[in-house]
Amino acid sequence: MPDTPPIFDGHNDALLALRREDETVSDFLAGRDTGDLDLPRAREGGLAAGFFALFVPSGPEFSASDDANRTETDDGYRIERPPPLAGPYARSVVGEMLDAVDELATDDRVRVCRDVDDVRACISGDELGVVVHFEGAEAIRPDCSNFGDYYDRGLRSLGLAWSRPTAFADGVPFRYPSSPDVGGGLTDAGRRLVRRCNDRGVLVDCAHLTAAGFWDVHEVSSAPTVVSHSGAHEVCPLSRNLTDEQLDAVADTGGLVGLTFGASALRPDGGRDPDAPLSVAVEHVDYLVDRMGIDHVALGSDFDGATTLAPLGDATALPDLLRALREAGYSERDIEKIAHGNWLRVLSATW
Ligand SMILES: [Zn+2]
């Protein structure tokens, strides 16, 4: 076991990676040859629980990492927003990914977390906690008629849009440098879905929303404002990172920001090359803590979803970040808050 506190992580795409790499749930449990996260590496890195994203890819014709969709500009780049997904396609992919979650749940080393007690049990015990998160709400019908079914299957966290439009909200395109104020806010259906989430105790995640969408959620939602995986716009002016005004709003509601480990969201120059020192991530933590206070900063790695900074290359590197914070002067109490304490508080207030 690492000498650092257990970690709750706000975002990973391991379930997507299994599909992409043609791997199975058994591979995840036994250890994979590829990717960033599996059960053995979670244990080695002290990862106790986290949001496991159910993300529906835009299909072979679109990939955010595909250079065909990327335009280099004088001082950065733009990536085109893919078109909306068809609901039936999204529901079929999400259904398959929920089947994978059910399969994970049959292993006694894994616990699908449906309440805060489940998360606490994972933090104090040996099981790996899986929280079902939808990254983009395309599988949910605009009238919310299937929301309850997904809740029953474990849904506890929901992003209204990934970086593409849905019936509920507009996603922010990947642009550097760029303000997050690109595109529209929530639709009427989006406002209804936020209220529905509040009623059932499902967390609404503002990651990937435009500035307009973020402010709409902030206004409509009665729960703490949460951004599961992002960074500080003042440090790296990516469209997906958060401005000071957004950070202040998150702190005002008692919410949090989970720091992404994605290289292109952390590096001040917006570059994709993951070869950069750990201090690049520490700089974001410093900025977020200075602006919001220690109670509002947490982790949201984006393992298996983004090219992470090389020193945070997979789940076994999680303790290295906490040790770097220790060396930078953070107290053990501060580190525990960043590792899991702040997530626990927000989940308790939300669920
Ligand atoms: Zn994401």
Residues whose N, C-alpha, C, O or C-beta is under 5 A from the ligand:
A	BS01	ZN	none
